[in-house]
Every structure is written in structure tokens, then in C-alpha cells.
Amino acid sequence: MLTENKFSKYLLYAIGEIILVVIGILIALGLNNWKDNKATANIEYGYMQNLKEDLNIDIELYNDYLEKNAEIFKIIELMVFQLSQDNFQSTSDESAFNSRIMTTKWNRVRPVERTFEQMKSSGQLKIISKQIVSDNISDYYNSIFELETYNEALLLWLENYIKLMGKVYNGQVLLEILKTKNKVSTENSAIITEDRETINELITSAQYIYGAISLSEKLVINRKEKAKNLIQEIDKNYNKK
């Protein structure tokens, strides 16, 4: 009986030791998981703040783009009006300036993809824990190719426009306008042709540029709103106090 009693006590003691060891392991694992989750959460928070910085820069780029486009529209409208008149030679200095300076106003929009590319290349996109934020990020950055499509189309139209401009205006005058960013006085002889067909080709090309920029503006306005919404979601879901 003594032997059996000792064995029972030993067995209970051994089971107790095993339970304590298991509890200790579980606590250690829990602490490690907590530390890992906290570290991941800190990394995620850091990425979100960097992403906000990129988005704010994008919004500034979009605003600048829209402001410059407003100038371009006015310049094109004035130039087309001047070239469409019967006495177009009498305003050739002004129309030459408008024709050349217009090409210096347009800039292609290049959104900042720094943080997004860092997360994508390092596989960190998967650590985004908020589904709505993850969806908005995918929607925003995966649509950048649309903007690039408009950029490429506009570059082609501008290339065609510049070639036609060289057929209508004196190249030396155009160069001087580009260098000084001012109107060059030529006693209204900046236009080197009176061929209406050639002049109309330039007007038509300018109108295509007008149309292409108008379409790209709609996309830019849409992306600007998406950037603002994404910033709001980041603020709402990653408000570290």
C-alpha cells in the first residue's frame, strides 16, 4: 500500500510537471506570437504612413496637372481663333507664341509608386490586415496603366503637332520663343505659309490634343478622389494613439 501510495503521488507530481511545462511552452509561444504580431503591426503602420505621403504628393501632382491644363485649353482656344480668321497674318506673332508655348505647359502625370512597389517587391502587401484598405490600394495602383495610356497618346499627338507647327511658323521664331518664353516681334511675319490646308492641319492637331487632355482630366479627377478616399481609410483604420 505504501508503494502504491508513493507511486500515485509520483504520478500526480509527474503529470503536474508536464502540465506546467506545457503551460510554460504555451505562454512562451503566446508571447512570441504577440511580439511577432506587434512587430508586423508596426511595420504595417509604417507602410501606411509612407503610403499616405505618396498619396498626398499624388494629389498635389493632380492639382498641378489640372491647373496647367486650364492654361493649355485657353491657349489652344485663342490660337485656333487667331488662325481661323481671314487676317490671320495680322496676329501671327501672338499665334506663334501661343502655338509654341502650349507645348511647354503640358506634363505627363507620374503618380508616386515608391511605397507600393516596396511592399509588392518584398511581399509585404499580404500584411495589410484591413480588407477595405487592401482593396482600395489594389484599385488605385492597378489603374495607373490607364493614365500611362493617355500619356503615351498625348505624346504622339504632340509629336505630330510639333511637326505641323514647323510647316506653319518660322523655326527661328519658335526657337526664340522657347528660349525667352516671350512673344517675338516679327512685324506679323511669323507664319511662313498661307496654305489654308496646312494651317487647318495644325488647328485639327491642336484640337485632338485638347480632346485627349480633356479625357485624361476625367481620369485624373477620378484618381484624385480615389487618393483622398484611400487616405481617409488609412486614417480611419490606422489611427495609432
FENQUIMO-V651426 format. One record per residue. N is the residue number from 1. RES is the residue in one small letter. PSI is psi in whole degrees, -180 to 180 (NA if undefined). OMEGA is omega in whole degrees, -180 to 180 (NA if undefined). D_FIRST is the distance of its C-alpha to the first C-alpha in whole Angstrom. Layout:
BEGIN
N_RES_PSI_OMEGA_D_FIRST / N_RES_PSI_OMEGA_D_FIRST
END
This chain:
BEGIN
1_m_-40_178_0 / 2_l_-42_-179_4 / 3_t_-44_180_5 / 4_e_-39_-180_5 / 5_n_-43_178_6 / 6_k_-41_-179_9 / 7_f_-39_179_10 / 8_s_-44_179_10 / 9_k_-41_-180_12 / 10_y_-41_-179_14 / 11_l_-44_178_15 / 12_l_-40_180_16 / 13_y_-43_-179_18 / 14_a_-43_179_20 / 15_i_-41_178_21 / 16_g_-42_179_22 / 17_e_-43_180_24 / 18_i_-44_179_26 / 19_i_-44_179_27 / 20_l_-42_179_28 / 21_v_-44_180_30 / 22_v_-45_179_31 / 23_i_-42_179_33 / 24_g_-42_179_34 / 25_i_-44_180_36 / 26_l_-41_178_37 / 27_i_-43_-180_39 / 28_a_-44_178_40 / 29_l_-41_179_42 / 30_g_-43_179_43 / 31_l_-42_179_45 / 32_n_-43_178_46 / 33_n_-40_180_47 / 34_w_-43_178_49 / 35_k_-43_179_51 / 36_d_-44_180_52 / 37_n_-39_179_53 / 38_k_-42_179_55 / 39_a_-43_179_56 / 40_t_-41_179_58 / 41_a_-38_178_59 / 42_n_-41_177_61 / 43_i_-45_179_62 / 44_e_-45_180_63 / 45_y_-43_179_65 / 46_g_-43_178_67 / 47_y_-41_-179_68 / 48_m_-38_178_69 / 49_q_-40_177_71 / 50_n_-38_179_73 / 51_l_-39_177_74 / 52_k_-42_178_75 / 53_e_-45_179_77 / 54_d_-43_-178_79 / 55_l_-38_178_79 / 56_n_-37_175_81 / 57_i_-42_178_83 / 58_d_-44_-179_84 / 59_i_-41_177_85 / 60_e_-41_178_88 / 61_l_-43_179_89 / 62_y_-43_179_89 / 63_n_-43_179_91 / 64_d_-41_179_93 / 65_y_-46_-179_94 / 66_l_-38_178_95 / 67_e_-45_-180_97 / 68_k_-35_179_99 / 69_n_-37_178_99 / 70_a_-39_177_101 / 71_e_-44_-179_104 / 72_i_-44_-180_104 / 73_f_-44_180_105 / 74_k_-42_-180_108 / 75_i_-45_-179_109 / 76_i_-44_-180_109 / 77_e_-43_180_111 / 78_l_-43_-179_113 / 79_m_-45_179_114 / 80_v_-42_178_114 / 81_f_-46_-177_117 / 82_q_-43_-178_119 / 83_l_-18_-178_119 / 84_s_-11_-179_120 / 85_q_153_177_123 / 86_d_-35_-180_127 / 87_n_43_-176_127 / 88_f_-25_180_124 / 89_q_-29_-176_126 / 90_s_-16_178_126 / 91_t_23_-174_123 / 92_s_-33_178_122 / 93_d_-43_179_121 / 94_e_-43_-179_118 / 95_s_-33_176_117 / 96_a_-44_179_117 / 97_f_-48_-180_114 / 98_n_-42_-179_112 / 99_s_-44_-176_112 / 100_r_-41_-175_111 / 101_i_-24_179_109 / 102_m_-39_-177_107 / 103_t_-18_180_105 / 104_t_-10_-176_104 / 105_k_-30_-174_102 / 106_w_136_173_99 / 107_n_138_177_96 / 108_r_143_-179_93 / 109_v_126_179_90 / 110_r_92_179_87 / 111_p_152_-179_84 / 112_v_118_-179_81 / 113_e_15_-174_79 / 114_r_-59_-175_77 / 115_t_-41_180_74 / 116_f_-44_180_73 / 117_e_-37_177_74 / 118_q_-46_-179_72 / 119_m_-40_-178_69 / 120_k_-45_-177_70 / 121_s_-29_-179_70 / 122_s_1_180_67 / 123_g_18_-176_65 / 124_q_-3_176_64 / 125_l_-26_-178_66 / 126_k_-13_-179_62 / 127_i_-4_178_61 / 128_i_113_-172_63 / 129_s_-19_-178_61 / 130_k_114_-173_63 / 131_q_-41_-179_65 / 132_i_-36_177_68 / 133_v_-44_179_69 / 134_s_-43_-180_68 / 135_d_-43_-179_70 / 136_n_-37_178_73 / 137_i_-46_180_73 / 138_s_-44_-179_73 / 139_d_-42_-177_76 / 140_y_-50_-173_78 / 141_y_-26_179_78 / 142_n_-10_-180_78 / 143_s_5_-179_81 / 144_i_-31_-178_83 / 145_f_-29_178_84 / 146_e_-43_180_87 / 147_l_-40_178_88 / 148_e_-34_178_89 / 149_t_-44_178_91 / 150_y_-40_178_93 / 151_n_-46_-179_93 / 152_e_-40_179_94 / 153_a_-42_180_97 / 154_l_-37_178_98 / 155_l_-39_178_99 / 156_l_-43_179_101 / 157_w_-38_178_103 / 158_l_-38_178_104 / 159_e_-44_178_105 / 160_n_-41_-180_107 / 161_y_-44_-179_108 / 162_i_-39_177_109 / 163_k_-43_180_111 / 164_l_-34_179_113 / 165_m_-36_179_114 / 166_g_-20_178_115 / 167_k_-18_-176_118 / 168_v_-39_-173_119 / 169_y_156_176_119 / 170_n_123_-177_120 / 171_g_-36_179_117 / 172_q_-38_178_118 / 173_v_-43_180_118 / 174_l_-40_179_115 / 175_l_-42_180_114 / 176_e_-38_177_115 / 177_i_-43_180_114 / 178_l_-39_-178_110 / 179_k_-41_-173_111 / 180_t_-18_-175_112 / 181_k_28_180_110 / 182_n_160_177_114 / 183_k_140_179_117 / 184_v_129_-180_119 / 185_s_119_180_123 / 186_t_14_-174_125 / 187_e_40_177_128 / 188_n_44_176_126 / 189_s_28_-179_126 / 190_a_-27_179_122 / 191_i_130_-175_122 / 192_i_3_179_124 / 193_t_152_174_124 / 194_e_8_-180_126 / 195_d_113_-176_124 / 196_r_-33_-179_123 / 197_e_-44_179_121 / 198_t_-44_179_119 / 199_i_-39_179_119 / 200_n_-34_176_117 / 201_e_-41_178_115 / 202_l_-43_178_113 / 203_i_-45_-180_113 / 204_t_-43_179_111 / 205_s_-42_178_109 / 206_a_-37_180_108 / 207_q_-35_176_108 / 208_y_-39_177_105 / 209_i_-43_178_103 / 210_y_-49_-178_104 / 211_g_-43_-179_102 / 212_a_-41_178_99 / 213_i_-39_178_98 / 214_s_-41_178_98 / 215_l_-42_180_96 / 216_s_-31_178_94 / 217_e_-42_180_94 / 218_k_-41_179_92 / 219_l_-42_-180_89 / 220_v_-43_178_89 / 221_i_-40_178_89 / 222_n_-43_180_86 / 223_r_-34_178_84 / 224_k_-43_178_85 / 225_e_-38_178_83 / 226_k_-39_178_80 / 227_a_-43_179_80 / 228_k_-43_180_80 / 229_n_-39_180_78 / 230_l_-40_176_75 / 231_i_-43_179_75 / 232_q_-42_180_75 / 233_e_-38_178_72 / 234_i_-44_178_70 / 235_d_-39_-177_71 / 236_k_-39_-172_69 / 237_n_-12_-179_66 / 238_y_52_180_66 / 239_n_89_-178_67 / 240_k_120_-178_64 / 241_k_NA_NA_64
END
